[in-house]
Amino acid sequence: MSSFQQLYSVLQAEHPTAKELLTILKKERAALVASDADVMTTLTASKQPLIVQLEQLSRQREAIIQAEGFSSGKEGLEAFIANQDVAEAEQLYTLMIKLKTIAFECQEQNQLNGGIVNVNRQYLHKAMSILRGRDMEVTAYGPGGEYTNQIVRQPLIGRV
């Protein structure tokens, strides 16, 4: 099997795996919005093998490129493609565009999901601070009419 065929095969294997990861990331966003912990657990377990598989395919891709004397990374891949005949280069380039598009979508979706997790974490932290009577961000007027955020409160948990 030629190096072109090997690389083409690896890139073809990456495509459905990356699409499946994108689908899971979209489902993960819906589960985060719905605060569905059970679905999140299932999706996290489904996501991990896909990430491992993508990493393995990436290593295979790098090995093929390096075996042909090209450097690793984006530059080496581009040089490898440029070194192929026109028809083969076009096939590889088309696959790479599809993979880059999916990778970009995965990155965007992952950032959105991370933002949702961060907001949820902030809400949880604030709620716990209020329950413990340590919410230092709350502002109000003190006994002398001054504006302050240093209100001393008895924890809500202690009043229940």
Contacts in CASP RR format, 6 or more apart in sequence:
PFRMAT RR
TARGET T0000
AUTHOR 0000-0000-0000
METHOD contacts of the structure
MODEL  1
MSSFQQLYSVLQAEHPTAKELLTILKKERAALVASDADVMTTLTASKQPL
IVQLEQLSRQREAIIQAEGFSSGKEGLEAFIANQDVAEAEQLYTLMIKLK
TIAFECQEQNQLNGGIVNVNRQYLHKAMSILRGRDMEVTAYGPGGEYTNQ
IVRQPLIGRV
1 9 0 8 1.000
3 64 0 8 1.000
3 67 0 8 1.000
3 68 0 8 1.000
3 80 0 8 1.000
4 84 0 8 1.000
4 88 0 8 1.000
4 92 0 8 1.000
6 64 0 8 1.000
7 61 0 8 1.000
7 64 0 8 1.000
7 65 0 8 1.000
7 80 0 8 1.000
7 92 0 8 1.000
8 88 0 8 1.000
8 91 0 8 1.000
8 92 0 8 1.000
8 95 0 8 1.000
10 57 0 8 1.000
10 60 0 8 1.000
10 61 0 8 1.000
10 64 0 8 1.000
11 61 0 8 1.000
11 92 0 8 1.000
11 95 0 8 1.000
11 96 0 8 1.000
11 99 0 8 1.000
12 95 0 8 1.000
13 57 0 8 1.000
14 54 0 8 1.000
14 57 0 8 1.000
14 58 0 8 1.000
14 61 0 8 1.000
14 99 0 8 1.000
15 95 0 8 1.000
15 98 0 8 1.000
15 99 0 8 1.000
15 102 0 8 1.000
17 50 0 8 1.000
17 53 0 8 1.000
17 54 0 8 1.000
17 57 0 8 1.000
18 54 0 8 1.000
18 99 0 8 1.000
18 102 0 8 1.000
18 103 0 8 1.000
18 106 0 8 1.000
19 102 0 8 1.000
20 50 0 8 1.000
21 47 0 8 1.000
21 50 0 8 1.000
21 51 0 8 1.000
21 54 0 8 1.000
21 106 0 8 1.000
22 102 0 8 1.000
22 105 0 8 1.000
22 106 0 8 1.000
22 109 0 8 1.000
24 43 0 8 1.000
24 46 0 8 1.000
24 47 0 8 1.000
24 50 0 8 1.000
25 47 0 8 1.000
25 106 0 8 1.000
25 109 0 8 1.000
25 110 0 8 1.000
25 113 0 8 1.000
26 109 0 8 1.000
27 39 0 8 1.000
27 43 0 8 1.000
28 40 0 8 1.000
28 43 0 8 1.000
28 44 0 8 1.000
28 47 0 8 1.000
28 109 0 8 1.000
28 113 0 8 1.000
29 109 0 8 1.000
29 112 0 8 1.000
29 113 0 8 1.000
29 116 0 8 1.000
31 39 0 8 1.000
31 40 0 8 1.000
31 43 0 8 1.000
32 40 0 8 1.000
32 113 0 8 1.000
32 116 0 8 1.000
32 117 0 8 1.000
32 120 0 8 1.000
33 116 0 8 1.000
35 120 0 8 1.000
61 77 0 8 1.000
62 72 0 8 1.000
62 73 0 8 1.000
65 71 0 8 1.000
65 72 0 8 1.000
65 73 0 8 1.000
65 76 0 8 1.000
65 77 0 8 1.000
65 80 0 8 1.000
66 72 0 8 1.000
68 80 0 8 1.000
68 83 0 8 1.000
70 76 0 8 1.000
70 77 0 8 1.000
70 79 0 8 1.000
70 80 0 8 1.000
70 83 0 8 1.000
71 79 0 8 1.000
77 96 0 8 1.000
80 92 0 8 1.000
81 89 0 8 1.000
81 92 0 8 1.000
81 93 0 8 1.000
81 96 0 8 1.000
82 89 0 8 1.000
84 92 0 8 1.000
126 135 0 8 1.000
126 137 0 8 1.000
129 135 0 8 1.000
129 136 0 8 1.000
129 137 0 8 1.000
130 138 0 8 1.000
130 156 0 8 1.000
131 155 0 8 1.000
131 156 0 8 1.000
131 157 0 8 1.000
132 155 0 8 1.000
132 156 0 8 1.000
132 157 0 8 1.000
133 153 0 8 1.000
133 154 0 8 1.000
133 155 0 8 1.000
133 156 0 8 1.000
134 155 0 8 1.000
135 153 0 8 1.000
136 149 0 8 1.000
136 150 0 8 1.000
137 149 0 8 1.000
138 149 0 8 1.000
138 151 0 8 1.000
139 147 0 8 1.000
139 148 0 8 1.000
139 149 0 8 1.000
140 147 0 8 1.000
140 148 0 8 1.000
140 149 0 8 1.000
140 151 0 8 1.000
141 147 0 8 1.000
141 148 0 8 1.000
142 148 0 8 1.000
142 151 0 8 1.000
END
